[in-house]
Amino acid sequence: MTSLFDEPRRLPGTLITLDGPGGVGKSTAAKLVAETLTAAGVPVHATVQPSRAPLGELARHGTDTFRGMALACLCAADRHHQLDAEIKPALRDGQIVICDRYVASSLVLQGLDGLSAETVWQLNHGVYRPDLSVILNGDPAVIDHRLRTRGGHSRFERAEDNSDMESGLYVHAVVDLQAKGWLVETLDCTTDDAATIAARIVSLIHRVIEEKIAVCR
């Protein structure tokens, strides 16, 4: 378990991460959340993992080439680099960072490749703890239908049993994150549309910000 001495210094901004199975609507929700906050005059920095940097693109488009520990190391290295080069600077500026995928995705996807959660945490040692980690999930059959409609973006998403496997592993990931002291909220995306899910996330973000302000007073 991460100790207090390993916890990176908290920064003025707010890091919100969104994770969930492929096809759950995570990227659409992240986009709508960023647009809603921006329209309200809130400083927002939207990003994604793997990042759009060369290392991130290698991980994103290399799931057929890299597997197991090799892919896990690529994803972790990209995350550490992105934190230093992009996410932490935005947090220092007081922005709300909306990150599409974070450690929970690594716990699940690297878990599908046979790596233990302990190994994933070791590779991600010292990452910045989000102010809020949102996990989107739902009925695997519904998620699978959405995924097949848009098409899989990686070998994980192209697997026939992907939605069942991912949905189940995200349940375990939530327990793991909470055991590490992360603030986690789960939202069921089985029936609600993207706008409704985004509105719920925005409400959760406002609550987190209000609590941060109250602590600083």
N, C-alpha and C positions, 0 to 999 in steps of 0.2 A: 504494500500500500504506500502511496505517495505521502511523504512526511511533510510537515509544515516547512521544514528547512529546504525542501525541494520545490516548494510552491513559488512560481515567479511573482515578482512584485505586482500588485494590482495597479492597473492604469486607469486614467480618468474615463475612458470610453467604455462601451458595453459590447461584449462579444456574445452574439446569438448564433447558435449552430443548428442546422436542420439536417436530420438524417432519416433514412427510411428505405424500404425495399424499392428496387427499380419499378417504375410504373405507378408509384403511390401518389405522385403529383407534387413531389418535393421541390423540384426546380421551378415549377409554375408558382407554387406558394411563395418561395423565396423572392421571386421577381415581383409578385403583387405586394408582398410585405414591404420591400424596398421602395416601391412606387408610392405606397400609401404614406409611409413615414416621410419620404421626400416631399410629397405634396403638402404635408403638414408643417413643413419647414424644419424638419429634424435632419441633422447632418448624418448621412448614411454612406457607408462604403460597402458595396455588395461584391462578394467574391465567391470562389468555388474551389473545391478540392477534388481531384488533383488540380493544381494551379494552372494558369496559362503560361507559366514560365517553361523554358525548355525541359527541365526535369519533370515538371508536372505533365507536360504533353507526352513525354516518353512513357510515363506510368499510365496515362489515360488511354493511349492508343496501343499499349504494349501488353495487354492482358493475354493475348494469344501467344506471345513470345516469352513473357516472364511469369513465373508461377512461384508459389510458396514463399520461401524466405527472400528470394530475389525481388519479387513484387512488393513484399512487405517493406523491405529496406528502401525501395524506390519511393513508395508512398510516404514513409516516415521521413525520409530525407527531404522530400519536397515540402512536407508539412513544416518541418523545423525551419527550412529556408524561407518559406512564405511567411511564417510568423515573424521572423526577423526583418524581412525585406518589405513586407506589405501590411500585415495585420497589426503588429504592435505599433508601428508608426501612426496608423489610423487611430488606434486606441489612445495613444499619447495625445493626439489632437482632439480627443473627446468625442469622436464619432461613434455611431452605432455600426458595428460590423456585422453584416448578415452573411454567414458562411454556409454555402450549400455543400454539405458533407463535412465530417470532421472525424474524430477518433472513433465514434460509434460505428461508422462505416468500415473502418479498418478492423474493428473487432469482429464484425460480421463477415466481410469479404475475405479477410485473411483466415478467418475461422473456416470458411468454405474450402479454403486451400489446405486445411489441416493444421494450421498454427494455433497454439494455445493462446488464451487471453493474456496469460502472463508474459508470453513472448512479445505480443503486440504492445503491452504496456511498457515493457523494457525498451523497445525500439522508440516509443513515444515519450520516454522519460523527460520530464521537465517542460512538456507542452503547456501552453497557457490554458487554464481552466475557464471554460465559458461561463458567463454570468447566467446563461440559460441554455440548456441543451434540449431542443424539441425533437421528439421522435414521432414521426408519422408512420402509422401502420393501419392495418385493416384486414378484411376478409381476403385471404390469399387468392381465392378464385376470382374475385373482382379485380384485384391488383394484377393478376396474371392476364386477364382479358385486356386491361389497359395497356400492359406491357407489350402483348402480342400485337395490339392495334398500332402502336407507334414503332415497334421493332426494338430489339435489344441493341445496346450500345457497347457491350463487352461480352466476353465468353460467359461471365456469370449470368448475365441477363438472357443469353441465348439458351441456357440450360433449361430442359423441360420442367424440372422441379424447382426452379429458382425461387418463385414466389413463396412456396411453402417453406423452403429452407430459410430464406431471408427473414420472413415474418417471424418464424420461431426463434431464430438467433437474435433478432432485435429485442425480443422479450427478455432474453438472457442478458443482452447488452445493457438494458435499462437497469437491471439489478446490479450489474457490475459497476456502472457509472455511479449509481447512488451509493454503493459501498465505498467508493473513492471520495465521497463528499460532494459530488456534482449535483447541481440543481437540475432535475430532469422533469419535463412535462411530456406526456404522451397524448396524442390526438388520433382518434379513429377517423380514417378517411374513406370508409366503406361507402357511405351514402352522401355525405356533404360535398358540395361543389368547392372548387378552388377558392372562390371569393369568400365563402364562409370560413374555410380553414384559415385563410390569410387573416381575416378579421379576428379570429380567435388568437392567432399568434401575435398580432399587433396588441391586443388586449393584455396578453401575458408580458409582452415587452414593456408596456407602460407600467405594469405592476412592479416589474423588476427595477425599473428606473426610479419609481417612487420610493421603493424600499432602499435603494442606494442613497437617494437624497436624504431620506430620514436618518440613515446611519451617519451621514456626514455632518448633520446638524449638531 
